[in-house]
């Protein structure tokens, strides 16, 4: 029996060492050497300190900031660990809401967001990504239409001409990757940092 068990144990230890240690360390080291910024999580720096990541959205709620997509991520309820509470852009709990099209809670949340956005811009169609969460709940980007929809509110709150804010949004539009993959998008963190840069001048 030991003769049959020994090869299995040796194979288990060898494969664990190769696939569980050597390969991940080699790939991580190679990625860190070739793409140091991306391997470190694409951090965004401002004035010598990290203010976020280009890959993970943040919750912006002020009138003078562009808002990202709704986020369905949650965290443990501090009052009752068996329950969860909304925690937008919680990177440790990346997930969608699991609410389907027949969910009354989802319909109510979307209707509330839609009504608020319609009140903000009466008569203007609301871009769908401003009322729907992404599958990860961490999407850092919005569509150019969603960013342009918010221009009047942001311009008014920051006391800036709408044309200037609109031009800033247009300058921050990223095209499809390699001209084929994905959709045009605007990184919300980068856009808000660019707005802050205008205010500092």
Backbone torsions as a table, in degrees:
resi	resn	phi	psi	omega
1	UNK	NA	-39.2	179.3
2	UNK	-62.4	-34.7	178.7
3	UNK	-63.9	-31.6	179.2
4	UNK	-82.7	-32.1	-176.8
5	UNK	-77.1	-35.5	-176.6
6	UNK	-59.5	-49.5	179.6
7	UNK	-61.0	-35.8	179.6
8	UNK	-66.2	-42.6	179.4
9	UNK	-67.5	-41.0	178.6
10	UNK	-62.4	-43.6	179.5
11	UNK	-64.4	-40.9	178.4
12	UNK	-61.2	-47.3	-179.8
13	UNK	-65.3	-43.0	-179.3
14	UNK	-63.4	-47.4	-179.2
15	UNK	-68.1	-35.1	176.3
16	UNK	-63.4	-43.2	179.7
17	UNK	-65.5	-40.9	-177.4
18	UNK	-74.1	-54.1	-173.7
19	UNK	-85.3	-23.2	-178.0
20	UNK	-97.3	-20.7	-178.1
21	UNK	-124.0	-61.4	-173.1
22	UNK	-62.6	-50.0	-177.2
23	UNK	-64.0	-50.9	178.7
24	UNK	-59.7	-39.5	178.8
25	UNK	-65.8	-40.2	179.3
26	UNK	-65.5	-44.8	-179.7
27	UNK	-65.9	-42.5	178.7
28	UNK	-63.9	-43.3	178.5
29	UNK	-64.3	-42.0	179.5
30	UNK	-65.8	-43.9	178.9
31	UNK	-63.6	-40.7	179.1
32	UNK	-65.2	-32.4	180.0
33	UNK	-77.6	-38.9	-176.4
34	UNK	-85.7	-43.9	-178.1
35	UNK	-126.2	71.0	-173.8
36	UNK	-59.2	-40.9	-179.3
37	UNK	-66.2	-47.2	-179.0
38	UNK	-68.0	-37.7	179.9
39	UNK	-66.7	-25.1	179.9
40	UNK	-88.6	3.8	177.8
41	UNK	100.7	16.5	180.0
42	UNK	52.1	54.4	-178.9
43	UNK	-66.8	147.9	176.9
44	UNK	-110.2	124.1	-178.0
45	UNK	-106.0	145.3	172.9
46	UNK	-142.5	123.6	-179.6
47	UNK	54.8	40.7	175.8
48	UNK	80.0	3.9	177.3
49	UNK	-128.6	150.3	-179.2
50	UNK	-79.0	126.0	-178.1
51	UNK	-109.1	-3.1	179.6
52	UNK	163.4	-166.1	178.6
53	UNK	-128.2	144.3	177.0
54	UNK	-71.0	-11.6	-176.0
55	UNK	-102.9	-13.0	-176.3
56	UNK	-125.4	125.8	-179.0
57	UNK	-67.7	166.1	176.2
58	UNK	-130.9	158.8	-179.5
59	UNK	-88.9	105.5	174.5
60	UNK	-105.5	124.2	-176.5
61	UNK	-122.9	-12.9	-177.6
62	UNK	-67.3	153.4	179.7
63	UNK	-63.5	-29.5	-177.4
64	UNK	-90.4	11.8	178.7
65	UNK	-122.8	149.6	172.1
66	UNK	-74.7	139.2	-179.1
67	UNK	-99.7	144.9	176.1
68	UNK	-86.8	-168.3	177.2
69	UNK	-69.2	154.8	172.1
70	UNK	-59.7	147.8	179.6
71	UNK	-120.3	132.0	-177.6
72	UNK	-98.3	8.8	-177.7
73	UNK	-69.1	154.1	-177.0
74	UNK	-130.4	172.6	174.1
75	UNK	-142.8	165.8	178.6
76	UNK	-63.6	139.6	177.5
77	UNK	-70.7	121.9	-179.4
78	UNK	-60.2	-26.5	-178.5
79	UNK	-84.9	-23.7	-177.6
80	UNK	-151.5	102.5	-175.3
81	UNK	-62.7	-15.3	179.0
82	UNK	-82.5	-5.2	-179.1
83	UNK	-118.7	165.6	177.2
84	UNK	-121.5	158.5	176.4
85	UNK	-129.7	154.1	177.5
86	UNK	-58.7	136.4	178.2
87	UNK	-145.0	82.3	-173.9
88	UNK	-54.5	136.9	177.2
89	UNK	58.7	37.5	176.5
90	UNK	-79.1	100.7	-174.5
91	UNK	-65.9	-19.5	179.4
92	UNK	-83.2	-4.2	-179.2
93	UNK	-139.0	50.3	-178.1
94	UNK	-63.4	122.6	180.0
95	UNK	-174.2	161.1	170.4
96	UNK	-83.9	-174.9	-175.3
97	UNK	-85.9	-17.1	-174.2
98	UNK	65.2	12.4	175.9
99	UNK	-91.8	129.1	-177.6
100	UNK	-90.6	179.2	-177.1
101	UNK	-64.9	-16.5	178.0
102	UNK	-95.9	4.0	-178.0
103	UNK	-73.9	123.7	177.9
104	UNK	-67.0	-37.4	-179.7
105	UNK	-64.1	-42.0	178.7
106	UNK	-66.4	-45.8	179.8
107	UNK	-59.8	-40.0	-179.8
108	UNK	-67.7	-42.4	179.4
109	UNK	-64.2	-45.8	-179.7
110	UNK	-64.0	-41.3	179.8
111	UNK	-63.3	-41.5	178.2
112	UNK	-61.8	-45.0	178.2
113	UNK	-64.6	-41.7	-179.3
114	UNK	-63.8	-44.5	179.3
115	UNK	-61.8	-41.5	179.9
116	UNK	-64.7	-40.2	-179.2
117	UNK	-72.4	-35.7	176.4
118	UNK	-65.9	-34.7	177.1
119	UNK	-68.8	-32.5	179.2
120	UNK	-68.9	-41.0	-179.2
121	UNK	-133.7	76.7	-178.3
122	UNK	-57.7	135.3	176.5
123	UNK	81.4	-3.1	-179.8
124	UNK	-103.8	128.5	179.3
125	UNK	-59.3	136.2	-178.8
126	UNK	-87.2	122.7	177.3
127	UNK	-60.5	137.7	-172.9
128	UNK	-62.5	-31.1	-177.7
129	UNK	-73.5	-6.3	174.8
130	UNK	-85.4	-10.2	179.4
131	UNK	-122.6	-4.4	179.8
132	UNK	-118.6	137.8	178.5
133	UNK	-82.0	153.6	175.4
134	UNK	-80.2	168.6	180.0
135	UNK	-63.9	-30.8	-179.5
136	UNK	-89.8	-24.5	-173.9
137	UNK	76.7	6.1	-175.6
138	UNK	-122.5	10.2	-173.8
139	UNK	-56.2	121.0	-178.7
140	UNK	-85.4	-8.1	-173.0
141	UNK	-113.5	155.8	169.4
142	UNK	-129.6	165.6	178.3
143	UNK	-71.2	155.8	175.1
144	UNK	-56.3	-35.9	179.2
145	UNK	-63.7	-38.7	179.4
146	UNK	-67.8	-37.3	178.0
147	UNK	-69.5	-44.6	-179.3
148	UNK	-65.2	-31.9	177.4
149	UNK	-59.5	-34.2	-174.9
150	UNK	-87.3	-5.6	-175.2
151	UNK	-54.9	-49.3	-177.8
152	UNK	-59.0	-42.6	179.6
153	UNK	-62.9	-47.1	-178.0
154	UNK	-65.4	-44.3	-179.3
155	UNK	-61.4	-42.6	179.8
156	UNK	-65.2	-45.4	-178.2
157	UNK	-65.3	-31.7	-177.9
158	UNK	-97.8	1.0	179.2
159	UNK	57.7	46.2	179.3
160	UNK	-119.4	153.1	175.2
161	UNK	-65.2	138.7	-179.7
162	UNK	-58.2	-38.4	-178.9
163	UNK	-60.5	-37.1	-179.7
164	UNK	-68.9	-42.1	179.3
165	UNK	-68.6	-39.3	178.6
166	UNK	-63.2	-41.0	178.4
167	UNK	-64.4	-37.3	177.9
168	UNK	-62.9	-44.0	178.4
169	UNK	-60.9	-47.0	-178.1
170	UNK	-60.5	-37.3	-179.2
171	UNK	-71.7	-17.6	-177.4
172	UNK	-99.2	3.9	179.9
173	UNK	-72.3	125.2	176.3
174	UNK	-98.8	133.7	-179.6
175	UNK	-79.4	-177.5	177.1
176	UNK	-63.1	143.2	177.8
177	UNK	-64.8	128.0	-176.6
178	UNK	57.6	19.9	179.4
179	UNK	75.5	1.1	-175.1
180	UNK	-129.9	-36.1	-168.6
181	UNK	-93.9	132.7	176.6
182	UNK	79.9	-165.2	-178.9
183	UNK	-125.0	158.5	173.6
184	UNK	-57.4	145.0	-173.0
185	UNK	-152.9	165.2	176.7
186	UNK	-129.8	127.2	177.8
187	UNK	-78.8	119.6	-172.9
188	UNK	-65.6	-42.5	179.9
189	UNK	-62.7	-47.0	-179.7
190	UNK	-61.9	-38.9	179.7
191	UNK	-65.9	-44.9	179.4
192	UNK	-67.2	-34.9	176.2
193	UNK	-66.7	-37.2	176.6
194	UNK	-65.3	-37.1	175.8
195	UNK	-63.3	-43.7	178.2
196	UNK	-61.7	-34.8	179.3
197	UNK	-64.8	-37.4	176.6
198	UNK	-62.0	-43.4	-178.0
199	UNK	-65.6	-27.2	-177.8
200	UNK	-79.3	-15.3	-176.6
201	UNK	-79.8	NA	NA
